[in-house]
Amino acid sequence: MYQYTDFDRQFVHLRAAQFRDQLERWQTGKLSEDEFRPLRLQNGWYVQRYAPMLRVAVPYGELSSKQLRVLAKIAREYDEPEAEVYKNAVATQGKLGSHKLPTHYAHFTTRQNVQYNWIPLSRSADVMELLASVDMHGIQTSGNCIRNITSDERAGVAIDEVADPRPYAEIMRQWSTLHPEFAFLPRKFKIAITGAAEDRAATGWHDVGLRLVKNDKGEIGFRVQVGGGMGRTPIVGTVLREFLPWNQIMNYLEAVIRVYNRYGRRDNIYKARIKILVKAEGQVYIDDVEAEYNQIIEHDGAPHTISQAELDRVKASFVPPTLATRVFRSAEETDAELRAQAADDVMFARWLARNVAPHKNPALRAVTLSFKRRLQAPGDASADQLEAVATLADRFSAGEARVTHDQNVLLPWVHAEDLHALWLAAREAGFASANVHLLTDMIACPGGDFCALANARSIPIAEAITERYQDLDELDDLGEIDLHISGCINSCGHHHSGHIGILGVDKDGKEWYQVTLGGSDGSDLSGPAQAGKVVGPSFSAAEVPGVIEAVLNTYRDTRESGESFIDALRRLGIEPFKTAANAARFKVEEAAA
């Protein structure tokens, strides 16, 4: 993990002190609401449907056990709404169909951040100081600036990796933090980076998506995509460079964002993202970026060229941790023991197959702790669960865990011989569901339960589908399926990129849901990132589980031997699934009549 320098630490503590001063001036009337609003947003404090929401930055997803324990403390002691606020929220939810609104929780997002939904603004400065005590903050998790830079949760340990992207991500984080030229962009700006063959960071769906590659000479560089994004206009990024030397990435990003800052629309919030500029201008935008890049290189002295010394300095923070010394045991002996344990327990065997990934170090594994279960929203983590993850990280993963794009947590440094002990401990803590990449390992935003922008709730839909598909034999038979749910068109649940996507829409003041099929975030090696296609008119909440079941039954009835759901969709096209989905609607209507 990156180790904060004295400068880094001083910077974050000063920022927390500055926020406390701003809060106190707002509380005493020295700052108006309009004056305070951008200041709190710059530190990750939103005001949502019922209460403030804090978004905490987790650069490229890495968390130490010490940081996890502070996140747990914040959930336990601060994520508690004022009584009247919670009473009003529960009353409103009751009108929509009651289910529990959790408190004392954190929420893992698709962009590897951590959010809280109930912390009163009166206590916000105390929370910022707590975060600063463990090198954390909310800087640039909101606002029209360069947001938290995300990456592959297996960065540095993945066997399909060309190079570790984390040092580059950290250099970009330092460059972009409070960048004076890019503090007020036309719209928010998101960067994702991966070094692996399989795109576990969904880079094509970001404003800038970067993939480390090697050219014919074996040199490291970046494939650069620009202009990806979801929302009202889902677009996969355009490739501007197939290969850019690694040391020039900062100069090139400067050009990409400077041209966007100059020409991006500021008159229409829905058309302000860089994807709209790239789509509208096409080659003109690309030519302008290249001209600006040449200006930076030839006339400005290439000021952001990364030196080898600087890369080496940052890389030093990302060396593998020192692991506990073990009695020597060969890989063959460890594998034999795991096979014997798996033969004795089918649940352990399933967990090994689903939640355990190979590692660059043959003696180690990367293990996913599932945060997808009954009666808990995808990605939610209670204070006790955060403490439990910290304990597992200390015991099994050198004190390190990582938030994943799929709203789970990964332990990256697990000894293969410890897998059975970890499974037992994870099962005791409730993290051992063997459902990674299966249907119930779904992505979902908080939706209308918390978000003021949402048209409909995501959590009850996720609960209904999870409840229907509890049989692991059935889930295994269905195979890998990405199901993504968003409560509105802003797409925080990445519904566009789901093999099955569900979008909450408003229909005469009521909650309805649009279903899309065939999307991909790019992690599927059999196909590129693409947006799903709508299967028909929107469905009521009561109809959605039956619609999903009809779609999956169609897949089972028509698949070829060994064919995945997404491959069957690509082979057959959307029509047979669309017909089944709409037929399911009529069955629900007939039953209701």
Protein Blocks (a to p, Z undefined) as FASTA:
>chain_A
ZZddfklmmmmmmmmmmmmmmmmmmmnopacfklmmmmmmmnopacdfkbccdddddeeh
iacfklmmmmmmmmmmmmcccfklmmmmmmmmmmnopadddehiacddfkopacdfkbcf
klmmmmmmmmmmnopafehkgcjddddddddfkgojackbfbdfklmmmmmmmmmnopak
lmmgfbdcdddddfbfblckommlpfbdcdddddfkopacddddehiaehjldcddddfb
fbdcfklmmmmmmmmmmmmmmmmcfkbmklmpfklmmmmnmmmmmmmmmmmmmmmmmmno
pambccfklmmmmmmmmgccdddddddddfklmmmmmmmmmmmomklmmmmmmmpccdfb
lkbccddddfbdehiaehiacfklmmmmmmmmmmmngopacddfkopacdfbbcfklmmm
mmmmmmmnopaccfehiaklccddebjmlpmkbmbdfklmmmmmmmmmmcfklmmmnopa
dddddfbfnomnommmpmbacddddeehiacddddehiaehlamkbccdddddfbdcddf
klmmmmmmmmmmmmmmmmcehiafklmmmmnommlmmmmmmmmmmmmmmmmZZ
